[in-house]
């Protein structure tokens, strides 16, 4: 393997500090527990089960993998287009190892994934690859017309057999539907307002965004 390929990580991103990971996992479990009991959710259970009147335990439905992070650039050790440029980018090199606050502004679930939306600040946006949304176009056709940073998320869990890359696609899909308008009435909950976006897609926009200190770094392995 040429040296330059060894140097590039699997991905770059913000890695949530340990103490806040625990808090976010708890909040998301509470949300799943509550969602599971709502009549509005029960009405659309078939989106999850494929069969009418079948129960689902959302707390067991998703498996969480590894530590919580917000991927900026997936590089796959240099095989992904633009990886080397990203790794050598001045903003990336300057920010590497620094801690900043991620703002988690919504929680969302689909039959595939559960995640938190990350709303990037002006200071964080330069670390976001310009083509991250466009890259998702083959999966979510409307993705390229969404603002830069729309795909930013923390994966909280995936259903059996689903890869974490799906979480960002699910988020983009919900944001595209949100942009289209024509939704029903949100359900006001303690944590925020909950909206249904058809086909098992739900988003809870938090009344109070959660602030999560995170270290900008990379993951090798
Ligand atoms: O939850 P995530 O953002 O989705 O974090 C993991 C991380 O990289 C390690 O697998 C994300 N990931 C995987 N493949 C891709 C891809 N093709 N594009 C963007 N992100 C990806 C995955």
py3Dmol code that shows the C-alpha trace and the ligand (Angstrom):
import py3Dmol

protein = """\
ATOM      1  CA  UNK A   1       0.000   0.000   0.000  1.00  0.00           C
ATOM      2  CA  UNK A   2       1.500   3.384  -0.939  1.00  0.00           C
ATOM      3  CA  UNK A   3       2.367   5.540   2.050  1.00  0.00           C
ATOM      4  CA  UNK A   4      -0.135   8.295   1.237  1.00  0.00           C
ATOM      5  CA  UNK A   5      -3.041   5.839   1.437  1.00  0.00           C
ATOM      6  CA  UNK A   6      -2.009   4.581   4.863  1.00  0.00           C
ATOM      7  CA  UNK A   7      -2.102   8.118   6.241  1.00  0.00           C
ATOM      8  CA  UNK A   8      -5.736   8.855   5.415  1.00  0.00           C
ATOM      9  CA  UNK A   9      -8.267   7.734   8.035  1.00  0.00           C
ATOM     10  CA  UNK A  10     -11.517   5.859   7.635  1.00  0.00           C
ATOM     11  CA  UNK A  11     -13.324   9.109   8.363  1.00  0.00           C
ATOM     12  CA  UNK A  12     -13.007  12.588   9.876  1.00  0.00           C
ATOM     13  CA  UNK A  13     -15.577  13.980  12.234  1.00  0.00           C
ATOM     14  CA  UNK A  14     -16.512  15.402  15.603  1.00  0.00           C
ATOM     15  CA  UNK A  15     -16.327  12.836  18.391  1.00  0.00           C
ATOM     16  CA  UNK A  16     -18.635  13.536  21.303  1.00  0.00           C
ATOM     17  CA  UNK A  17     -16.957  13.619  24.690  1.00  0.00           C
ATOM     18  CA  UNK A  18     -17.784  10.628  26.905  1.00  0.00           C
ATOM     19  CA  UNK A  19     -19.913  12.415  29.499  1.00  0.00           C
ATOM     20  CA  UNK A  20     -22.308  13.871  26.923  1.00  0.00           C
ATOM     21  CA  UNK A  21     -22.617  10.560  25.017  1.00  0.00           C
ATOM     22  CA  UNK A  22     -24.300   9.040  28.035  1.00  0.00           C
ATOM     23  CA  UNK A  23     -26.728  11.951  28.330  1.00  0.00           C
ATOM     24  CA  UNK A  24     -27.683  11.809  24.643  1.00  0.00           C
ATOM     25  CA  UNK A  25     -28.194   8.049  24.696  1.00  0.00           C
ATOM     26  CA  UNK A  26     -30.545   8.515  27.674  1.00  0.00           C
ATOM     27  CA  UNK A  27     -32.499  11.287  25.965  1.00  0.00           C
ATOM     28  CA  UNK A  28     -32.886   9.250  22.793  1.00  0.00           C
ATOM     29  CA  UNK A  29     -34.014   6.158  24.759  1.00  0.00           C
ATOM     30  CA  UNK A  30     -36.607   8.296  26.577  1.00  0.00           C
ATOM     31  CA  UNK A  31     -37.795   9.627  23.233  1.00  0.00           C
ATOM     32  CA  UNK A  32     -38.135   6.105  21.771  1.00  0.00           C
ATOM     33  CA  UNK A  33     -39.988   4.943  24.858  1.00  0.00           C
ATOM     34  CA  UNK A  34     -42.434   7.855  24.614  1.00  0.00           C
ATOM     35  CA  UNK A  35     -42.887   7.577  20.848  1.00  0.00           C
ATOM     36  CA  UNK A  36     -43.749   3.898  21.218  1.00  0.00           C
ATOM     37  CA  UNK A  37     -46.710   4.735  23.483  1.00  0.00           C
ATOM     38  CA  UNK A  38     -48.219   7.512  21.327  1.00  0.00           C
ATOM     39  CA  UNK A  39     -51.509   6.822  19.548  1.00  0.00           C
ATOM     40  CA  UNK A  40     -50.201   8.786  16.571  1.00  0.00           C
ATOM     41  CA  UNK A  41     -47.255   6.399  16.320  1.00  0.00           C
ATOM     42  CA  UNK A  42     -49.385   3.301  16.879  1.00  0.00           C
ATOM     43  CA  UNK A  43     -51.621   4.408  14.014  1.00  0.00           C
ATOM     44  CA  UNK A  44     -48.631   4.044  11.660  1.00  0.00           C
ATOM     45  CA  UNK A  45     -47.083   0.926  13.197  1.00  0.00           C
ATOM     46  CA  UNK A  46     -47.409  -0.932   9.922  1.00  0.00           C
ATOM     47  CA  UNK A  47     -44.592   1.306   8.573  1.00  0.00           C
ATOM     48  CA  UNK A  48     -42.284  -0.548  10.961  1.00  0.00           C
ATOM     49  CA  UNK A  49     -43.760  -4.016  11.095  1.00  0.00           C
ATOM     50  CA  UNK A  50     -45.147  -4.493   7.606  1.00  0.00           C
ATOM     51  CA  UNK A  51     -48.152  -6.149   9.265  1.00  0.00           C
ATOM     52  CA  UNK A  52     -51.208  -4.601  10.909  1.00  0.00           C
ATOM     53  CA  UNK A  53     -51.581  -4.974  14.705  1.00  0.00           C
ATOM     54  CA  UNK A  54     -48.028  -6.186  15.189  1.00  0.00           C
ATOM     55  CA  UNK A  55     -46.192  -4.566  18.129  1.00  0.00           C
ATOM     56  CA  UNK A  56     -42.737  -3.026  18.006  1.00  0.00           C
ATOM     57  CA  UNK A  57     -40.388  -2.290  20.907  1.00  0.00           C
ATOM     58  CA  UNK A  58     -38.434   0.719  19.668  1.00  0.00           C
ATOM     59  CA  UNK A  59     -35.939   0.483  22.531  1.00  0.00           C
ATOM     60  CA  UNK A  60     -34.882  -2.937  21.204  1.00  0.00           C
ATOM     61  CA  UNK A  61     -35.428  -2.198  17.533  1.00  0.00           C
ATOM     62  CA  UNK A  62     -32.198  -0.240  16.936  1.00  0.00           C
ATOM     63  CA  UNK A  63     -28.672  -1.439  17.688  1.00  0.00           C
ATOM     64  CA  UNK A  64     -26.144   1.200  18.607  1.00  0.00           C
ATOM     65  CA  UNK A  65     -22.647   0.784  17.196  1.00  0.00           C
ATOM     66  CA  UNK A  66     -19.529   2.369  18.673  1.00  0.00           C
ATOM     67  CA  UNK A  67     -19.073   5.842  20.035  1.00  0.00           C
ATOM     68  CA  UNK A  68     -21.180   8.824  19.056  1.00  0.00           C
ATOM     69  CA  UNK A  69     -19.802  11.114  16.384  1.00  0.00           C
ATOM     70  CA  UNK A  70     -20.748  13.402  13.526  1.00  0.00           C
ATOM     71  CA  UNK A  71     -18.929  12.334  10.358  1.00  0.00           C
ATOM     72  CA  UNK A  72     -17.641  15.186   8.207  1.00  0.00           C
ATOM     73  CA  UNK A  73     -15.734  13.290   5.503  1.00  0.00           C
ATOM     74  CA  UNK A  74     -15.853   9.544   4.933  1.00  0.00           C
ATOM     75  CA  UNK A  75     -12.470   8.750   3.341  1.00  0.00           C
ATOM     76  CA  UNK A  76     -12.182   4.963   3.522  1.00  0.00           C
ATOM     77  CA  UNK A  77      -8.397   5.363   3.902  1.00  0.00           C
ATOM     78  CA  UNK A  78      -8.131   7.477   0.769  1.00  0.00           C
ATOM     79  CA  UNK A  79     -10.208   5.504  -1.721  1.00  0.00           C
ATOM     80  CA  UNK A  80     -13.102   8.014  -1.626  1.00  0.00           C
ATOM     81  CA  UNK A  81     -12.881  10.942  -4.051  1.00  0.00           C
ATOM     82  CA  UNK A  82     -11.646  14.150  -2.449  1.00  0.00           C
ATOM     83  CA  UNK A  83     -10.253  12.412   0.653  1.00  0.00           C
ATOM     84  CA  UNK A  84      -6.703  13.555   0.206  1.00  0.00           C
ATOM     85  CA  UNK A  85      -7.734  17.157  -0.511  1.00  0.00           C
ATOM     86  CA  UNK A  86      -9.910  17.111   2.580  1.00  0.00           C
ATOM     87  CA  UNK A  87      -7.124  15.709   4.777  1.00  0.00           C
ATOM     88  CA  UNK A  88      -4.774  18.426   3.512  1.00  0.00           C
ATOM     89  CA  UNK A  89      -7.290  21.266   3.751  1.00  0.00           C
ATOM     90  CA  UNK A  90      -5.997  24.127   5.914  1.00  0.00           C
ATOM     91  CA  UNK A  91      -9.215  24.490   7.909  1.00  0.00           C
ATOM     92  CA  UNK A  92      -9.183  20.753   8.626  1.00  0.00           C
ATOM     93  CA  UNK A  93      -5.562  20.758   9.743  1.00  0.00           C
ATOM     94  CA  UNK A  94      -6.067  23.849  11.910  1.00  0.00           C
ATOM     95  CA  UNK A  95      -9.171  22.457  13.641  1.00  0.00           C
ATOM     96  CA  UNK A  96      -7.734  18.969  14.121  1.00  0.00           C
ATOM     97  CA  UNK A  97      -7.764  18.052  17.816  1.00  0.00           C
ATOM     98  CA  UNK A  98      -9.873  21.032  18.895  1.00  0.00           C
ATOM     99  CA  UNK A  99     -13.089  20.808  20.896  1.00  0.00           C
ATOM    100  CA  UNK A 100     -16.241  22.709  19.934  1.00  0.00           C
ATOM    101  CA  UNK A 101     -19.935  22.530  20.823  1.00  0.00           C
ATOM    102  CA  UNK A 102     -22.207  20.622  18.473  1.00  0.00           C
ATOM    103  CA  UNK A 103     -25.816  21.774  18.527  1.00  0.00           C
ATOM    104  CA  UNK A 104     -28.233  18.846  18.317  1.00  0.00           C
ATOM    105  CA  UNK A 105     -31.510  20.387  17.195  1.00  0.00           C
ATOM    106  CA  UNK A 106     -33.743  17.415  16.392  1.00  0.00           C
ATOM    107  CA  UNK A 107     -34.148  13.674  16.897  1.00  0.00           C
ATOM    108  CA  UNK A 108     -35.494  11.535  14.066  1.00  0.00           C
ATOM    109  CA  UNK A 109     -36.495   7.920  13.541  1.00  0.00           C
ATOM    110  CA  UNK A 110     -37.287   5.854  10.473  1.00  0.00           C
ATOM    111  CA  UNK A 111     -37.770   2.082  10.122  1.00  0.00           C
ATOM    112  CA  UNK A 112     -34.020   2.000   9.355  1.00  0.00           C
ATOM    113  CA  UNK A 113     -32.264   4.440  11.680  1.00  0.00           C
ATOM    114  CA  UNK A 114     -32.482   6.744  14.687  1.00  0.00           C
ATOM    115  CA  UNK A 115     -30.332   9.855  14.758  1.00  0.00           C
ATOM    116  CA  UNK A 116     -29.845  13.417  15.907  1.00  0.00           C
ATOM    117  CA  UNK A 117     -29.697  16.351  13.522  1.00  0.00           C
ATOM    118  CA  UNK A 118     -26.627  18.550  13.964  1.00  0.00           C
ATOM    119  CA  UNK A 119     -26.950  22.245  13.109  1.00  0.00           C
ATOM    120  CA  UNK A 120     -23.458  23.438  12.284  1.00  0.00           C
ATOM    121  CA  UNK A 121     -22.250  26.907  13.249  1.00  0.00           C
ATOM    122  CA  UNK A 122     -20.502  29.333  10.871  1.00  0.00           C
ATOM    123  CA  UNK A 123     -17.210  28.259  12.482  1.00  0.00           C
ATOM    124  CA  UNK A 124     -17.945  24.556  11.936  1.00  0.00           C
ATOM    125  CA  UNK A 125     -19.244  24.812   8.345  1.00  0.00           C
ATOM    126  CA  UNK A 126     -15.784  25.218   6.733  1.00  0.00           C
ATOM    127  CA  UNK A 127     -15.042  21.656   7.929  1.00  0.00           C
ATOM    128  CA  UNK A 128     -18.095  20.366   6.063  1.00  0.00           C
ATOM    129  CA  UNK A 129     -17.234  19.015   2.567  1.00  0.00           C
ATOM    130  CA  UNK A 130     -18.881  21.116  -0.144  1.00  0.00           C
ATOM    131  CA  UNK A 131     -20.181  18.007  -1.953  1.00  0.00           C
ATOM    132  CA  UNK A 132     -21.545  16.030   1.033  1.00  0.00           C
ATOM    133  CA  UNK A 133     -25.178  16.672   0.122  1.00  0.00           C
ATOM    134  CA  UNK A 134     -24.635  16.222  -3.620  1.00  0.00           C
ATOM    135  CA  UNK A 135     -22.949  12.862  -2.939  1.00  0.00           C
ATOM    136  CA  UNK A 136     -26.274  11.614  -1.542  1.00  0.00           C
ATOM    137  CA  UNK A 137     -28.200  12.509  -4.700  1.00  0.00           C
ATOM    138  CA  UNK A 138     -28.385   8.957  -6.036  1.00  0.00           C
ATOM    139  CA  UNK A 139     -30.233   7.932  -2.864  1.00  0.00           C
ATOM    140  CA  UNK A 140     -32.090  11.189  -2.104  1.00  0.00           C
ATOM    141  CA  UNK A 141     -32.648  13.058  -5.384  1.00  0.00           C
ATOM    142  CA  UNK A 142     -33.558  16.358  -3.666  1.00  0.00           C
ATOM    143  CA  UNK A 143     -30.402  16.327  -1.507  1.00  0.00           C
ATOM    144  CA  UNK A 144     -28.326  18.627  -3.705  1.00  0.00           C
ATOM    145  CA  UNK A 145     -30.855  21.453  -3.368  1.00  0.00           C
ATOM    146  CA  UNK A 146     -30.647  21.437   0.440  1.00  0.00           C
ATOM    147  CA  UNK A 147     -28.310  23.848   2.249  1.00  0.00           C
ATOM    148  CA  UNK A 148     -24.737  22.867   2.986  1.00  0.00           C
ATOM    149  CA  UNK A 149     -24.514  20.929   6.249  1.00  0.00           C
ATOM    150  CA  UNK A 150     -28.036  19.474   5.964  1.00  0.00           C
ATOM    151  CA  UNK A 151     -26.658  15.944   6.138  1.00  0.00           C
ATOM    152  CA  UNK A 152     -24.834  16.560   9.460  1.00  0.00           C
ATOM    153  CA  UNK A 153     -26.030  14.078  12.080  1.00  0.00           C
ATOM    154  CA  UNK A 154     -25.121  11.730  14.887  1.00  0.00           C
ATOM    155  CA  UNK A 155     -26.214   8.128  14.296  1.00  0.00           C
ATOM    156  CA  UNK A 156     -27.829   6.823  17.489  1.00  0.00           C
ATOM    157  CA  UNK A 157     -28.780   3.384  16.209  1.00  0.00           C
ATOM    158  CA  UNK A 158     -29.574   1.247  13.181  1.00  0.00           C
ATOM    159  CA  UNK A 159     -32.136  -1.483  12.622  1.00  0.00           C
ATOM    160  CA  UNK A 160     -30.877  -5.007  12.025  1.00  0.00           C
ATOM    161  CA  UNK A 161     -28.855  -5.209   8.813  1.00  0.00           C
ATOM    162  CA  UNK A 162     -28.758  -1.430   8.200  1.00  0.00           C
ATOM    163  CA  UNK A 163     -25.440   0.414   7.769  1.00  0.00           C
ATOM    164  CA  UNK A 164     -24.912   3.746   9.588  1.00  0.00           C
ATOM    165  CA  UNK A 165     -24.405   5.642   6.302  1.00  0.00           C
ATOM    166  CA  UNK A 166     -28.201   5.350   6.007  1.00  0.00           C
ATOM    167  CA  UNK A 167     -28.824   7.803   8.872  1.00  0.00           C
ATOM    168  CA  UNK A 168     -27.662  10.789   6.834  1.00  0.00           C
ATOM    169  CA  UNK A 169     -29.813   9.711   3.874  1.00  0.00           C
ATOM    170  CA  UNK A 170     -32.847   9.402   6.164  1.00  0.00           C
ATOM    171  CA  UNK A 171     -32.211  12.884   7.542  1.00  0.00           C
ATOM    172  CA  UNK A 172     -31.881  14.397   4.045  1.00  0.00           C
ATOM    173  CA  UNK A 173     -35.106  12.705   2.986  1.00  0.00           C
ATOM    174  CA  UNK A 174     -37.000  14.184   5.946  1.00  0.00           C
ATOM    175  CA  UNK A 175     -35.540  17.660   5.300  1.00  0.00           C
ATOM    176  CA  UNK A 176     -36.544  17.421   1.621  1.00  0.00           C
ATOM    177  CA  UNK A 177     -40.117  16.542   2.642  1.00  0.00           C
ATOM    178  CA  UNK A 178     -40.082  19.375   5.196  1.00  0.00           C
ATOM    179  CA  UNK A 179     -39.036  21.813   2.472  1.00  0.00           C
ATOM    180  CA  UNK A 180     -41.876  20.616   0.231  1.00  0.00           C
ATOM    181  CA  UNK A 181     -44.348  21.664   2.923  1.00  0.00           C
ATOM    182  CA  UNK A 182     -47.826  20.115   3.089  1.00  0.00           C
ATOM    183  CA  UNK A 183     -47.458  18.261   6.397  1.00  0.00           C
ATOM    184  CA  UNK A 184     -50.032  17.676   9.092  1.00  0.00           C
ATOM    185  CA  UNK A 185     -50.166  19.264  12.511  1.00  0.00           C
ATOM    186  CA  UNK A 186     -47.170  18.736  14.784  1.00  0.00           C
ATOM    187  CA  UNK A 187     -47.726  17.019  18.094  1.00  0.00           C
ATOM    188  CA  UNK A 188     -46.484  19.177  20.946  1.00  0.00           C
ATOM    189  CA  UNK A 189     -44.433  17.165  23.424  1.00  0.00           C
ATOM    190  CA  UNK A 190     -42.344  18.028  26.460  1.00  0.00           C
ATOM    191  CA  UNK A 191     -39.082  17.845  24.464  1.00  0.00           C
ATOM    192  CA  UNK A 192     -40.394  19.643  21.395  1.00  0.00           C
ATOM    193  CA  UNK A 193     -42.715  19.257  18.426  1.00  0.00           C
ATOM    194  CA  UNK A 194     -43.104  15.918  16.721  1.00  0.00           C
ATOM    195  CA  UNK A 195     -43.958  15.597  13.051  1.00  0.00           C
ATOM    196  CA  UNK A 196     -44.785  12.604  10.885  1.00  0.00           C
ATOM    197  CA  UNK A 197     -43.372  12.530   7.345  1.00  0.00           C
ATOM    198  CA  UNK A 198     -45.013   9.356   5.985  1.00  0.00           C
ATOM    199  CA  UNK A 199     -43.442   5.893   5.603  1.00  0.00           C
ATOM    200  CA  UNK A 200     -42.359   5.627   9.222  1.00  0.00           C
ATOM    201  CA  UNK A 201     -40.401   8.886   9.270  1.00  0.00           C
ATOM    202  CA  UNK A 202     -40.718  10.995  12.430  1.00  0.00           C
ATOM    203  CA  UNK A 203     -38.841  14.078  13.551  1.00  0.00           C
ATOM    204  CA  UNK A 204     -38.860  15.717  16.948  1.00  0.00           C
ATOM    205  CA  UNK A 205     -37.616  19.296  16.732  1.00  0.00           C
ATOM    206  CA  UNK A 206     -36.188  20.041  20.155  1.00  0.00           C
ATOM    207  CA  UNK A 207     -37.482  23.028  22.111  1.00  0.00           C
ATOM    208  CA  UNK A 208     -34.026  23.352  23.644  1.00  0.00           C
ATOM    209  CA  UNK A 209     -31.209  22.142  21.378  1.00  0.00           C
ATOM    210  CA  UNK A 210     -28.763  19.842  23.165  1.00  0.00           C
ATOM    211  CA  UNK A 211     -25.234  21.170  23.269  1.00  0.00           C
ATOM    212  CA  UNK A 212     -22.604  18.465  22.898  1.00  0.00           C
ATOM    213  CA  UNK A 213     -18.878  19.155  23.300  1.00  0.00           C
ATOM    214  CA  UNK A 214     -17.009  17.223  20.625  1.00  0.00           C
ATOM    215  CA  UNK A 215     -13.425  16.828  19.466  1.00  0.00           C
ATOM    216  CA  UNK A 216     -12.692  17.271  15.754  1.00  0.00           C
ATOM    217  CA  UNK A 217     -10.492  14.335  14.871  1.00  0.00           C
ATOM    218  CA  UNK A 218     -10.390  11.162  12.781  1.00  0.00           C
ATOM    219  CA  UNK A 219     -10.933   7.435  13.109  1.00  0.00           C
ATOM    220  CA  UNK A 220      -8.480   4.949  11.640  1.00  0.00           C
ATOM    221  CA  UNK A 221      -8.920   1.144  12.162  1.00  0.00           C
TER     222      UNK A 221
END
"""
ligand_1 = """\
22
LIG
O -23.145 7.244 11.218
P -22.180 7.710 10.240
O -22.131 9.136 9.854
O -22.255 6.801 8.938
O -20.742 7.272 10.711
C -20.263 6.147 10.019
C -18.821 6.332 9.639
O -18.817 6.805 8.314
C -18.018 5.038 9.709
O -18.636 4.046 8.952
C -20.127 6.942 7.832
N -20.127 6.476 6.431
C -19.943 5.208 5.969
N -19.964 5.203 4.625
C -20.184 6.479 4.218
C -20.313 7.113 2.956
N -20.217 6.441 1.822
N -20.542 8.446 2.936
C -20.635 9.152 4.066
N -20.521 8.624 5.297
C -20.297 7.298 5.377
C -21.012 6.116 8.714
"""
view = py3Dmol.view(width=600, height=400)
view.addModel(protein, "pdb")
view.setStyle({"model": 0}, {"cartoon": {"style": "trace"}})
view.addModel(ligand_1, "xyz")
view.setStyle({"model": 1}, {"stick": {}})
view.zoomTo()
view.show()
